[in-house]
Amino acid sequence: MAIDPNFDENREAVDEHDGHAVWGPVDEPDQLGIHGTHVAVDFDICLADGACLEDCPVDVFEWVDTPGHPESEIKADPVSEAQCIDCMLCVDVCPVDAIDVDASRSA
């Protein structure tokens, strides 16, 4: 299942991590929510193949440890989402559609 493009309307911001919002629900380690707003990564479906980190021309993403998560123990975290140029490369290369970029959602 792909990231919900309307997560900001369907979920509540429950935390902040490295300067970006975390949208719940969160129940660690199994449920980690969606990280980011302008650039959003659904940590619950991210399988950490690294394509977004490799292809992003402005280095929006960094690896973050997520020990015990059933999909992967690292995730692509949008720590520099303010740098995003809306090229959509990360969205295009994500094999599980875990990323959504929408400039109308302010970070």
C-alpha positions as protocol buffer text, in pm:
chain_id: "A"
residue {
  index: 1
  type: MET
  ca { x: 0 y: 0 z: 0 }
}
residue {
  index: 2
  type: ALA
  ca { x: 134 y: 344 z: -98 }
}
residue {
  index: 3
  type: ILE
  ca { x: 169 y: 648 z: 126 }
}
residue {
  index: 4
  type: ASP
  ca { x: -158 y: 833 z: 180 }
}
residue {
  index: 5
  type: PRO
  ca { x: -122 y: 1160 z: -17 }
}
residue {
  index: 6
  type: ASN
  ca { x: -374 y: 1320 z: 220 }
}
residue {
  index: 7
  type: PHE
  ca { x: -196 y: 1211 z: 538 }
}
residue {
  index: 8
  type: ASP
  ca { x: -185 y: 1570 z: 662 }
}
residue {
  index: 9
  type: GLU
  ca { x: -566 y: 1572 z: 667 }
}
residue {
  index: 10
  type: ASN
  ca { x: -612 y: 1208 z: 777 }
}
residue {
  index: 11
  type: ARG
  ca { x: -349 y: 1191 z: 1051 }
}
residue {
  index: 12
  type: GLU
  ca { x: -237 y: 1401 z: 1344 }
}
residue {
  index: 13
  type: ALA
  ca { x: 112 y: 1542 z: 1388 }
}
residue {
  index: 14
  type: VAL
  ca { x: 223 y: 1363 z: 1705 }
}
residue {
  index: 15
  type: ASP
  ca { x: 592 y: 1444 z: 1732 }
}
residue {
  index: 16
  type: GLU
  ca { x: 891 y: 1617 z: 1578 }
}
residue {
  index: 17
  type: HIS
  ca { x: 1211 y: 1449 z: 1462 }
}
residue {
  index: 18
  type: ASP
  ca { x: 1522 y: 1631 z: 1336 }
}
residue {
  index: 19
  type: GLY
  ca { x: 1322 y: 1944 z: 1252 }
}
residue {
  index: 20
  type: HIS
  ca { x: 1029 y: 1780 z: 1074 }
}
residue {
  index: 21
  type: ALA
  ca { x: 684 y: 1662 z: 1179 }
}
residue {
  index: 22
  type: VAL
  ca { x: 598 y: 1300 z: 1254 }
}
residue {
  index: 23
  type: TRP
  ca { x: 242 y: 1204 z: 1166 }
}
residue {
  index: 24
  type: GLY
  ca { x: 91 y: 924 z: 1373 }
}
residue {
  index: 25
  type: PRO
  ca { x: 2 y: 681 z: 1479 }
}
residue {
  index: 26
  type: VAL
  ca { x: 336 y: 583 z: 1628 }
}
residue {
  index: 27
  type: ASP
  ca { x: 389 y: 271 z: 1838 }
}
residue {
  index: 28
  type: GLU
  ca { x: 761 y: 187 z: 1833 }
}
residue {
  index: 29
  type: PRO
  ca { x: 921 y: -24 z: 1706 }
}
residue {
  index: 30
  type: ASP
  ca { x: 646 y: -162 z: 1480 }
}
residue {
  index: 31
  type: GLN
  ca { x: 465 y: 158 z: 1381 }
}
residue {
  index: 32
  type: LEU
  ca { x: 673 y: 468 z: 1306 }
}
residue {
  index: 33
  type: GLY
  ca { x: 430 y: 694 z: 1117 }
}
residue {
  index: 34
  type: ILE
  ca { x: 503 y: 938 z: 836 }
}
residue {
  index: 35
  type: HIS
  ca { x: 806 y: 1166 z: 864 }
}
residue {
  index: 36
  type: GLY
  ca { x: 806 y: 1506 z: 697 }
}
residue {
  index: 37
  type: THR
  ca { x: 537 y: 1727 z: 547 }
}
residue {
  index: 38
  type: HIS
  ca { x: 651 y: 1880 z: 216 }
}
residue {
  index: 39
  type: VAL
  ca { x: 862 y: 1568 z: 161 }
}
residue {
  index: 40
  type: ALA
  ca { x: 688 y: 1284 z: 341 }
}
residue {
  index: 41
  type: VAL
  ca { x: 819 y: 930 z: 394 }
}
residue {
  index: 42
  type: ASP
  ca { x: 594 y: 659 z: 530 }
}
residue {
  index: 43
  type: PHE
  ca { x: 836 y: 483 z: 764 }
}
residue {
  index: 44
  type: ASP
  ca { x: 598 y: 191 z: 797 }
}
residue {
  index: 45
  type: ILE
  ca { x: 638 y: 89 z: 432 }
}
residue {
  index: 46
  type: CYS
  ca { x: 990 y: 219 z: 358 }
}
residue {
  index: 47
  type: LEU
  ca { x: 1215 y: -81 z: 293 }
}
residue {
  index: 48
  type: ALA
  ca { x: 1539 y: 117 z: 278 }
}
residue {
  index: 49
  type: ASP
  ca { x: 1658 y: 30 z: -71 }
}
residue {
  index: 50
  type: GLY
  ca { x: 1838 y: 368 z: -86 }
}
residue {
  index: 51
  type: ALA
  ca { x: 1720 y: 481 z: -430 }
}
residue {
  index: 52
  type: CYS
  ca { x: 1589 y: 812 z: -294 }
}
residue {
  index: 53
  type: LEU
  ca { x: 1921 y: 890 z: -122 }
}
residue {
  index: 54
  type: GLU
  ca { x: 2114 y: 808 z: -439 }
}
residue {
  index: 55
  type: ASP
  ca { x: 1891 y: 1004 z: -678 }
}
residue {
  index: 56
  type: CYS
  ca { x: 1805 y: 1317 z: -478 }
}
residue {
  index: 57
  type: PRO
  ca { x: 2009 y: 1602 z: -633 }
}
residue {
  index: 58
  type: VAL
  ca { x: 1987 y: 1821 z: -319 }
}
residue {
  index: 59
  type: ASP
  ca { x: 2045 y: 1558 z: -46 }
}
residue {
  index: 60
  type: VAL
  ca { x: 1708 y: 1582 z: 129 }
}
residue {
  index: 61
  type: PHE
  ca { x: 1742 y: 1236 z: 286 }
}
residue {
  index: 62
  type: GLU
  ca { x: 1971 y: 1078 z: 545 }
}
residue {
  index: 63
  type: TRP
  ca { x: 1964 y: 731 z: 695 }
}
residue {
  index: 64
  type: VAL
  ca { x: 1816 y: 699 z: 1042 }
}
residue {
  index: 65
  type: ASP
  ca { x: 1825 y: 388 z: 1257 }
}
residue {
  index: 66
  type: THR
  ca { x: 1491 y: 218 z: 1327 }
}
residue {
  index: 67
  type: PRO
  ca { x: 1586 y: -94 z: 1522 }
}
residue {
  index: 68
  type: GLY
  ca { x: 1321 y: -361 z: 1541 }
}
residue {
  index: 69
  type: HIS
  ca { x: 1099 y: -228 z: 1262 }
}
residue {
  index: 70
  type: PRO
  ca { x: 960 y: -521 z: 1059 }
}
residue {
  index: 71
  type: GLU
  ca { x: 1033 y: -368 z: 714 }
}
residue {
  index: 72
  type: SER
  ca { x: 1389 y: -247 z: 774 }
}
residue {
  index: 73
  type: GLU
  ca { x: 1612 y: -129 z: 1055 }
}
residue {
  index: 74
  type: ILE
  ca { x: 1703 y: 196 z: 877 }
}
residue {
  index: 75
  type: LYS
  ca { x: 1483 y: 451 z: 699 }
}
residue {
  index: 76
  type: ALA
  ca { x: 1530 y: 737 z: 454 }
}
residue {
  index: 77
  type: ASP
  ca { x: 1457 y: 1039 z: 673 }
}
residue {
  index: 78
  type: PRO
  ca { x: 1373 y: 1373 z: 502 }
}
residue {
  index: 79
  type: VAL
  ca { x: 1592 y: 1575 z: 739 }
}
residue {
  index: 80
  type: SER
  ca { x: 1651 y: 1852 z: 482 }
}
residue {
  index: 81
  type: GLU
  ca { x: 1303 y: 1873 z: 329 }
}
residue {
  index: 82
  type: ALA
  ca { x: 1334 y: 2254 z: 305 }
}
residue {
  index: 83
  type: GLN
  ca { x: 1601 y: 2199 z: 36 }
}
residue {
  index: 84
  type: CYS
  ca { x: 1359 y: 2004 z: -185 }
}
residue {
  index: 85
  type: ILE
  ca { x: 1329 y: 2137 z: -541 }
}
residue {
  index: 86
  type: ASP
  ca { x: 1019 y: 1928 z: -623 }
}
residue {
  index: 87
  type: CYS
  ca { x: 1192 y: 1729 z: -896 }
}
residue {
  index: 88
  type: MET
  ca { x: 999 y: 1416 z: -788 }
}
residue {
  index: 89
  type: LEU
  ca { x: 1293 y: 1182 z: -850 }
}
residue {
  index: 90
  type: CYS
  ca { x: 1253 y: 1027 z: -505 }
}
residue {
  index: 91
  type: VAL
  ca { x: 884 y: 962 z: -570 }
}
residue {
  index: 92
  type: ASP
  ca { x: 963 y: 806 z: -908 }
}
residue {
  index: 93
  type: VAL
  ca { x: 1234 y: 569 z: -782 }
}
residue {
  index: 94
  type: CYS
  ca { x: 1072 y: 446 z: -460 }
}
residue {
  index: 95
  type: PRO
  ca { x: 979 y: 82 z: -527 }
}
residue {
  index: 96
  type: VAL
  ca { x: 705 y: 76 z: -261 }
}
residue {
  index: 97
  type: ASP
  ca { x: 561 y: 429 z: -309 }
}
residue {
  index: 98
  type: ALA
  ca { x: 660 y: 532 z: 43 }
}
residue {
  index: 99
  type: ILE
  ca { x: 736 y: 894 z: -55 }
}
residue {
  index: 100
  type: ASP
  ca { x: 504 y: 1183 z: -140 }
}
residue {
  index: 101
  type: VAL
  ca { x: 621 y: 1533 z: -233 }
}
residue {
  index: 102
  type: ASP
  ca { x: 373 y: 1819 z: -237 }
}
residue {
  index: 103
  type: ALA
  ca { x: 489 y: 2181 z: -234 }
}
residue {
  index: 104
  type: SER
  ca { x: 144 y: 2297 z: -118 }
}
residue {
  index: 105
  type: ARG
  ca { x: 211 y: 2127 z: 218 }
}
residue {
  index: 106
  type: SER
  ca { x: 445 y: 2357 z: 405 }
}
residue {
  index: 107
  type: ALA
  ca { x: 722 y: 2198 z: 604 }
}
